[in-house]
Each structure stands twice: as structure tokens, then as C-alpha cells.
Amino acid sequence: MLRHGETVLIQAAAGGVGLAAVQLASQAGATVIAVASGTQRRSRLLELGADYVVDRTENNIVDSVRQYTHGTGVDLVIDPVGTTLPASLSALAPEGRLVFVGNAGGGSLTVDLWLPMQSNQTLMGVFMGPLFERAGVRTSVDDMLQAVAAGRIRVVIDRIFPLANAAAAHEYAETAKPLGRIVMKP
């Protein structure tokens, strides 16, 4: 659980999980450090509630986090990428928490756990598939959908494709680095 006043690092903040996490963390009263690339993404993430945006193509994420946190690191990292786990762990404060949600980067999830153990850090992996059977998770999802319906959380749609252009939609999603979701309509 994220507490008011904590600092959170959100990897891949311009993706679907990241955009929701930026908004939820900001609404919880956290200081939000978002990781993305490009000027357009930076301005949009600041608009959605990020306090800082690290352009991963121009800056070292860990160095930027250390600068923004005056050397202490972040209390929480949300990492949907997987291949960024070493940097996420390095940005984490002692006794901090890392939640890794999937493996969008498609790489190995192998990390050295010795340093996180010495720093009393908590690592939690989340795979949503089997969790939907739990009543508490369904309630949380329902709450988020109600927040979207009420306008408290914005779903960012980058581009809409006709279903007949599914191949183009997939190509765009894989190569254009969209900000938010790609939607296909029948």
C-alpha cells in the first residue's frame, strides 16, 4: 500500500499500467517520479500527476532518482517492464517495496537478491490472471472502473484503428511507442 508523502518510481509510465499508476499515486498524495522517453510524453505525464519525469533515453534513472530524493531512494517502485528490475532495485530505498507487474520487456527476470535482502526490501510479483477470482481484486477493479467513469482516472488512448486493420494496429503498438492505449473497433 502506498502511503501519503511517500515517493514512488513508475517504470514505463507512458504505458497502460504506468499511466494508471501515475494518476493513482498522485491522488494518494505521493511524490511521483515517472520514467518515459520524449518531450510529448514528459508533458503529458506531468499533466496527469507526475512530479518528475526521467527521460530514460537521456538520463540515468538511478542517478535521477538519487537527485530527486536527495540520495535516499524511493519508497515504492512499480515496474511492468521486467528488464528494468536491476535499475528499479538500485533506485529503491532501504526497506522500500518493489512491485513488478508482468514482463513487458520480454527479457529474463533474473536478479541478484542479496542486496535487496541486506536492505530489507520487499519484492512482490503480480500476475493478474488468477487474481480475478478473488473478491477483493474484483472489488478493486470495480472501484477503478467507477473512478474512470467518474473522471477521476483518465484512460489515455493514443490511437484508434478499425478491427480490419489489426495488423497495422499491432505494428503501431510495437514500433511507434504510443502514449497510452491502442484501441481496435469493429
C-alpha positions in Angstrom: 0.0 0.0 0.0 1.2 3.5 -0.9 1.1 6.0 1.9 0.6 9.8 1.6 4.0 11.5 1.5 5.9 8.5 0.1 7.9 8.7 -3.1 7.2 6.2 -6.0 9.1 5.4 -9.1 7.0 4.2 -12.0 8.8 2.5 -14.9 7.2 2.6 -18.3 4.9 5.4 -17.1 3.6 6.1 -20.6 2.1 2.6 -20.9 -1.3 1.4 -19.7 -0.2 0.3 -16.2 2.1 3.3 -15.9 -0.5 5.9 -16.7 -2.9 4.5 -14.2 -0.2 4.2 -11.6 0.9 7.8 -12.1 -2.7 9.0 -11.5 -3.4 6.8 -8.5 -0.1 7.6 -6.8 -0.6 11.3 -7.3 -4.1 11.1 -5.9 -2.8 9.2 -2.9 -0.5 12.1 -2.1 2.8 10.5 -3.2 5.7 12.2 -4.9 5.7 10.6 -8.4 8.8 10.0 -10.4 7.8 8.7 -13.9 10.1 7.1 -16.4 9.4 7.5 -20.1 11.0 9.0 -23.2 10.3 12.0 -25.3 9.1 15.6 -24.7 5.4 14.8 -25.6 5.3 12.0 -23.0 7.0 14.2 -20.4 4.4 17.0 -20.6 1.5 14.5 -20.6 2.8 12.7 -17.6 3.3 16.0 -15.7 -0.3 16.9 -16.6 -1.5 13.5 -15.2 0.2 14.0 -11.9 3.9 13.1 -12.1 6.1 15.4 -10.1 9.3 14.5 -12.1 9.8 12.7 -15.4 13.0 10.9 -16.2 13.7 10.6 -19.9 15.3 7.1 -20.0 17.0 7.9 -23.3 18.8 10.9 -22.0 19.3 10.3 -18.3 20.4 7.6 -15.9 17.3 6.5 -14.0 19.1 5.7 -10.7 21.1 8.9 -10.7 18.0 10.9 -11.4 16.1 9.2 -8.5 19.0 9.8 -6.2 19.0 13.5 -7.2 15.2 13.9 -6.7 15.2 12.0 -3.4 18.4 13.7 -2.0 20.1 10.3 -2.0 17.6 8.3 -0.1 15.9 6.4 -3.0 12.1 5.8 -3.4 9.7 4.0 -1.1 8.0 2.1 -3.9 8.7 1.1 -7.4 6.1 -0.1 -9.9 7.8 -2.0 -12.7 5.8 -3.5 -15.5 8.8 -3.9 -17.8 10.9 -6.7 -16.1 14.2 -5.9 -17.9 14.4 -2.8 -15.7 14.4 -4.7 -12.4 18.1 -4.1 -11.7 17.6 -0.3 -12.0 14.4 -0.5 -10.1 16.1 -2.2 -7.2 19.0 0.3 -7.3 16.6 3.2 -7.0 14.8 1.7 -4.0 15.4 3.0 -0.5 16.3 0.6 2.3 13.1 -1.1 3.5 11.4 0.0 0.2 9.0 -2.0 -1.8 9.1 -3.2 -5.4 6.1 -4.4 -7.3 6.8 -6.0 -10.6 3.7 -6.4 -12.8 4.4 -8.6 -15.8 7.3 -8.7 -18.1 6.6 -6.3 -21.0 10.3 -6.1 -21.8 10.3 -9.8 -22.5 13.7 -10.5 -21.0 15.0 -12.6 -18.2 13.6 -11.8 -14.7 16.8 -13.0 -13.1 18.2 -10.6 -10.5 20.7 -10.9 -7.6 18.6 -10.8 -4.4 21.5 -10.4 -2.0 21.4 -6.6 -1.9 17.6 -6.3 -1.5 17.8 -8.8 1.3 20.5 -6.8 3.1 18.4 -3.6 2.7 15.3 -5.3 4.0 13.5 -4.5 0.8 10.2 -6.2 -0.2 9.7 -7.6 -3.7 6.2 -8.6 -4.9 5.4 -10.0 -8.2 1.8 -9.6 -9.5 0.2 -11.7 -12.3 -3.4 -10.7 -12.6 -4.8 -13.8 -14.3 -5.6 -16.0 -11.3 -6.2 -13.0 -9.0 -9.5 -12.1 -10.7 -11.1 -15.0 -8.9 -10.7 -13.2 -5.6 -13.5 -11.0 -4.4 -11.1 -8.2 -3.1 -9.5 -8.0 -6.5 -12.8 -7.8 -8.3 -13.9 -5.0 -5.9 -10.6 -3.1 -6.6 -11.1 -3.4 -10.4 -14.8 -2.3 -10.0 -13.6 0.7 -7.9 -11.1 1.7 -10.6 -13.7 1.3 -13.4 -16.0 3.6 -11.3 -13.1 6.1 -10.9 -12.7 6.1 -14.7 -16.5 6.5 -15.2 -16.4 9.5 -12.8 -13.4 11.1 -14.5 -11.1 10.7 -11.5 -8.8 8.4 -13.6 -8.3 9.2 -17.3 -7.7 6.4 -19.8 -5.3 7.7 -22.4 -6.0 6.5 -25.9 -3.2 7.1 -28.3 -4.9 5.9 -31.5 -8.0 4.0 -32.7 -7.8 1.5 -35.5 -10.6 -0.3 -37.3 -10.5 -4.0 -36.4 -9.9 -4.7 -40.1 -6.5 -3.0 -39.7 -5.4 -5.2 -36.7 -2.0 -5.9 -38.3 -1.4 -2.1 -38.6 -2.5 -1.6 -35.0 -0.1 -4.2 -33.7 2.7 -2.8 -35.9 2.0 0.7 -34.5 1.9 -0.6 -30.9 5.3 -2.3 -31.4 7.1 0.4 -33.2 5.6 3.8 -32.6 6.0 3.8 -28.8 2.4 5.0 -28.1 1.4 7.1 -25.2 -1.4 5.1 -23.6 -3.7 2.5 -25.2 -4.2 1.4 -28.8 -7.9 0.6 -29.4 -9.4 -1.6 -32.3 -13.0 -1.0 -33.1 -15.2 -3.4 -35.2 
